[in-house]
């Protein structure tokens, strides 16, 4: 495997030892590919994904915007879905990525949407 992937995986596992999602405060997990970004709310106690959002959704994909702006829209969308389900507080799981750029944008969008970290 690539050194970069192994390093991120080690960081991811280290973060996951501390960050745990429950039904009252689910884990907001982020995955970043080269072109898209995905976010999901996970209840680790029951092993269930509560809600998910990505830059592939029609309303986000229709807009011509830079990837950072689309990430902010994904954060807003996941926050809207969480509040509809009655979730206000989440724990943020950056999945081994640096808290910078698109990851920071998704967190800011979720905060603007009304989620508390």
Secondary structure, 3 states (H helix, E strand, C coil): CCHHHHHHHHHHHHHHHHCCCCCCCCEEEEEECCCCEEEEEEECCCCEEEEEEECCCHHHHCCCCCHHHHHHHHHHHHHHHHHHCCCCECEEECCCCCCCCHHHHHHHHHHHHCCEC
